[in-house]
Amino acid sequence: MIDHAPEGRTELVVDPALPAVPEIYFNAARLDRSMALCTKDYVLVAAPRAERIT
């Protein structure tokens, strides 16, 4: 859950296929910098809800 949403907490939702991807990439607060993160670690820390996204 993300605490800084204007109307309370926002739930993090990801595509159920995400765990099949070994690494994911994020912009690290700047558009000219990115970071890679092991998907297993991301899911462990962020604890997102998996839902089909269409």
TORMI-617094 format. One record per residue: residue number from 1; residue in three letters; chain; x, y, z of N, C-alpha, C, CB in turn. Coordinates in nm, 4 decimals, always signed. Glycine has a CB too. Example, Ala and Ser with C-alpha at 12.3 -4.5 7.8 and 13.67 -1.06 7.14 Angstrom:
2
LOBA/1/Ala/A/+1.3190/-0.5690/+0.7800/+1.2300/-0.4500/+0.7800/+1.3200/-0.3300/+0.7800/+1.1308/-0.4473/+0.9046;
LOBA/2/Ser/A/+1.2850/-0.2250/+0.7080/+1.3670/-0.1060/+0.7140/+1.2900/+0.0030/+0.7870/+1.4084/-0.0598/+0.5725;
***
This chain:
54
LOBA/1/Met/A/+0.0835/-0.1174/+0.0000/+0.0000/+0.0000/+0.0000/+0.0884/+0.1242/+0.0000/-0.0952/-0.0005/+0.1209;
LOBA/2/Ile/A/+0.0429/+0.2267/-0.0657/+0.1175/+0.3514/-0.0767/+0.0508/+0.4532/+0.0151/+0.1229/+0.4028/-0.2253;
LOBA/3/Asp/A/+0.1272/+0.5130/+0.1043/+0.0712/+0.6024/+0.2052/+0.0477/+0.7453/+0.1585/+0.1606/+0.6050/+0.3221;
LOBA/4/His/A/+0.1044/+0.7887/+0.0488/+0.0987/+0.9294/+0.0133/-0.0136/+0.9633/-0.0847/+0.2295/+0.9709/-0.0449;
LOBA/5/Ala/A/-0.1148/+0.8807/-0.0959/-0.2289/+0.9108/-0.1831/-0.3147/+1.0185/-0.1168/-0.3137/+0.7819/-0.2120;
LOBA/6/Pro/A/-0.3719/+1.1112/-0.1953/-0.4478/+1.2214/-0.1374/-0.5695/+1.1787/-0.0562/-0.4918/+1.3123/-0.2455;
LOBA/7/Glu/A/-0.6330/+1.0709/-0.0907/-0.7552/+1.0298/-0.0208/-0.7343/+0.9012/+0.0578/-0.8694/+1.0115/-0.1202;
LOBA/8/Gly/A/-0.6209/+0.8847/+0.1173/-0.5932/+0.7636/+0.1931/-0.4907/+0.6772/+0.1237/-0.7200/+0.6852/+0.2151;
LOBA/9/Arg/A/-0.5061/+0.5477/+0.1371/-0.4076/+0.4530/+0.0835/-0.4485/+0.4047/-0.0551/-0.3910/+0.3330/+0.1782;
LOBA/10/Thr/A/-0.3509/+0.3899/-0.1422/-0.3727/+0.3408/-0.2772/-0.3142/+0.1999/-0.2873/-0.3088/+0.4363/-0.3831;
LOBA/11/Glu/A/-0.3925/+0.1076/-0.3401/-0.3458/-0.0295/-0.3528/-0.2628/-0.0454/-0.4796/-0.4644/-0.1271/-0.3534;
LOBA/12/Leu/A/-0.1529/-0.1146/-0.4678/-0.0658/-0.1414/-0.5809/-0.1153/-0.2667/-0.6514/+0.0820/-0.1571/-0.5358;
LOBA/13/Val/A/-0.1453/-0.2561/-0.7809/-0.1964/-0.3681/-0.8599/-0.1007/-0.3937/-0.9751/-0.3405/-0.3395/-0.9126;
LOBA/14/Val/A/-0.0663/-0.5206/-0.9959/+0.0234/-0.5577/-1.1055/-0.0414/-0.6678/-1.1891/+0.1617/-0.6044/-1.0509;
LOBA/15/Asp/A/+0.0067/-0.6823/-1.3104/-0.0390/-0.7889/-1.3984/+0.0083/-0.9232/-1.3420/+0.0134/-0.7676/-1.5441;
LOBA/16/Pro/A/-0.0761/-1.0270/-1.3438/-0.0350/-1.1575/-1.2906/+0.0863/-1.2176/-1.3625/-0.1506/-1.2540/-1.2995;
LOBA/17/Ala/A/+0.1160/-1.1725/-1.4833/+0.2313/-1.2235/-1.5574/+0.3633/-1.1642/-1.5063/+0.2150/-1.1933/-1.7061;
LOBA/18/Leu/A/+0.3583/-1.0657/-1.4202/+0.4807/-1.0000/-1.3734/+0.5825/-1.0960/-1.3128/+0.4458/-0.8952/-1.2721;
LOBA/19/Pro/A/+0.5446/-1.1915/-1.2287/+0.6457/-1.2806/-1.1701/+0.7263/-1.3614/-1.2721/+0.5791/-1.3752/-1.0759;
LOBA/20/Ala/A/+0.6765/-1.3747/-1.3930/+0.7504/-1.4486/-1.4959/+0.8654/-1.3670/-1.5536/+0.6565/-1.4906/-1.6077;
LOBA/21/Val/A/+0.8671/-1.2381/-1.5260/+0.9724/-1.1494/-1.5752/+1.0844/-1.1482/-1.4706/+0.9172/-1.0033/-1.6025;
LOBA/22/Pro/A/+1.2073/-1.1806/-1.5076/+1.3143/-1.1904/-1.4071/+1.3552/-1.0573/-1.3453/+1.4345/-1.2533/-1.4688;
LOBA/23/Glu/A/+1.3472/-0.9484/-1.4224/+1.3921/-0.8176/-1.3751/+1.2967/-0.7105/-1.4250/+1.5368/-0.7879/-1.4220;
LOBA/24/Ile/A/+1.2701/-0.6112/-1.3414/+1.1892/-0.4969/-1.3842/+1.2719/-0.3695/-1.3662/+1.0547/-0.4887/-1.3032;
LOBA/25/Tyr/A/+1.2350/-0.2678/-1.4419/+1.3113/-0.1424/-1.4423/+1.2209/-0.0261/-1.4037/+1.3751/-0.1171/-1.5811;
LOBA/26/Phe/A/+1.2750/+0.0674/-1.3264/+1.2038/+0.1853/-1.2807/+1.2850/+0.3090/-1.3132/+1.1748/+0.1772/-1.1299;
LOBA/27/Asn/A/+1.2164/+0.4208/-1.3343/+1.2849/+0.5485/-1.3345/+1.3120/+0.5821/-1.1884/+1.2004/+0.6612/-1.4069;
LOBA/28/Ala/A/+1.4338/+0.6133/-1.1587/+1.4742/+0.6392/-1.0211/+1.4673/+0.7886/-0.9898/+1.6159/+0.5860/-0.9960;
LOBA/29/Ala/A/+1.3454/+0.8414/-0.9870/+1.3175/+0.9814/-0.9542/+1.3661/+1.0810/-1.0592/+1.3801/+1.0149/-0.8229;
LOBA/30/Arg/A/+1.4302/+1.0328/-1.1626/+1.4758/+1.1170/-1.2731/+1.4507/+1.0418/-1.4027/+1.6273/+1.1549/-1.2582;
LOBA/31/Leu/A/+1.4189/+1.1118/-1.5063/+1.3902/+1.0472/-1.6333/+1.5160/+1.0003/-1.7055/+1.3135/+1.1411/-1.7217;
LOBA/32/Asp/A/+1.6317/+1.0481/-1.6609/+1.7561/+1.0057/-1.7249/+1.8288/+0.8973/-1.6449/+1.8475/+1.1254/-1.7438;
LOBA/33/Arg/A/+1.7666/+0.8489/-1.5388/+1.8259/+0.7435/-1.4557/+1.7229/+0.6335/-1.4352/+1.8746/+0.8001/-1.3185;
LOBA/34/Ser/A/+1.7657/+0.5105/-1.4446/+1.6779/+0.3969/-1.4197/+1.7478/+0.2991/-1.3276/+1.6370/+0.3279/-1.5516;
LOBA/35/Met/A/+1.6685/+0.2149/-1.2637/+1.7255/+0.1099/-1.1807/+1.6573/-0.0216/-1.2135/+1.7109/+0.1434/-1.0304;
LOBA/36/Ala/A/+1.7316/-0.1297/-1.2028/+1.6781/-0.2634/-1.2249/+1.6580/-0.3290/-1.0888/+1.7730/-0.3489/-1.3158;
LOBA/37/Leu/A/+1.5536/-0.4083/-1.0797/+1.5226/-0.4766/-0.9547/+1.4767/-0.6183/-0.9872/+1.4137/-0.3995/-0.8733;
LOBA/38/Cys/A/+1.5243/-0.7140/-0.9127/+1.4789/-0.8513/-0.9268/+1.3292/-0.8553/-0.8964/+1.5587/-0.9474/-0.8326;
LOBA/39/Thr/A/+1.2513/-0.9118/-0.9862/+1.1056/-0.9124/-0.9701/+1.0641/-0.9825/-0.8416/+1.0390/-0.9800/-1.0898;
LOBA/40/Lys/A/+1.1313/-1.0905/-0.8061/+1.0972/-1.1607/-0.6815/+1.1135/-1.0693/-0.5607/+1.1848/-1.2859/-0.6644;
LOBA/41/Asp/A/+1.2194/-0.9886/-0.5594/+1.2417/-0.8949/-0.4490/+1.1337/-0.7868/-0.4473/+1.3813/-0.8305/-0.4600;
LOBA/42/Tyr/A/+1.0995/-0.7361/-0.5655/+0.9950/-0.6339/-0.5753/+0.8632/-0.6845/-0.5184/+0.9759/-0.5906/-0.7208;
LOBA/43/Val/A/+0.8229/-0.8050/-0.5584/+0.6963/-0.8615/-0.5105/+0.7025/-0.8839/-0.3594/+0.6647/-0.9948/-0.5835;
LOBA/44/Leu/A/+0.8158/-0.9283/-0.3091/+0.8313/-0.9502/-0.1654/+0.8163/-0.8203/-0.0866/+0.9671/-1.0133/-0.1362;
LOBA/45/Val/A/+0.8786/-0.7140/-0.1339/+0.8765/-0.5863/-0.0620/+0.7458/-0.5095/-0.0831/+0.9939/-0.5003/-0.1061;
LOBA/46/Ala/A/+0.6996/-0.5012/-0.2074/+0.5822/-0.4191/-0.2389/+0.4496/-0.4892/-0.2095/+0.5860/-0.3790/-0.3842;
LOBA/47/Ala/A/+0.4493/-0.6220/-0.2098/+0.3287/-0.7018/-0.1863/+0.2097/-0.6534/-0.2690/+0.2928/-0.6989/-0.0388;
LOBA/48/Pro/A/+0.2255/-0.6440/-0.4021/+0.1161/-0.5957/-0.4846/+0.0060/-0.6999/-0.5002/+0.1679/-0.5548/-0.6205;
LOBA/49/Arg/A/-0.1126/-0.6537/-0.5339/-0.2239/-0.7435/-0.5670/-0.2150/-0.7727/-0.7157/-0.3642/-0.6806/-0.5290;
LOBA/50/Ala/A/-0.2209/-0.8993/-0.7544/-0.2139/-0.9372/-0.8955/-0.3547/-0.9461/-0.9527/-0.1391/-1.0722/-0.9132;
LOBA/51/Glu/A/-0.3804/-0.8691/-1.0550/-0.5094/-0.8682/-1.1258/-0.4817/-0.8549/-1.2735/-0.6025/-0.7524/-1.0759;
LOBA/52/Arg/A/-0.5635/-0.9182/-1.3537/-0.5500/-0.9037/-1.4972/-0.5792/-0.7592/-1.5366/-0.6441/-1.0009/-1.5713;
LOBA/53/Ile/A/-0.4893/-0.7006/-1.6086/-0.5025/-0.5606/-1.6511/-0.5309/-0.5611/-1.8005/-0.3727/-0.4765/-1.6177;
LOBA/54/Thr/A/-0.6446/-0.5054/-1.8383/-0.6815/-0.5037/-1.9812/-0.6940/-0.3633/-2.0328/-0.8122/-0.5781/-2.0045;
***
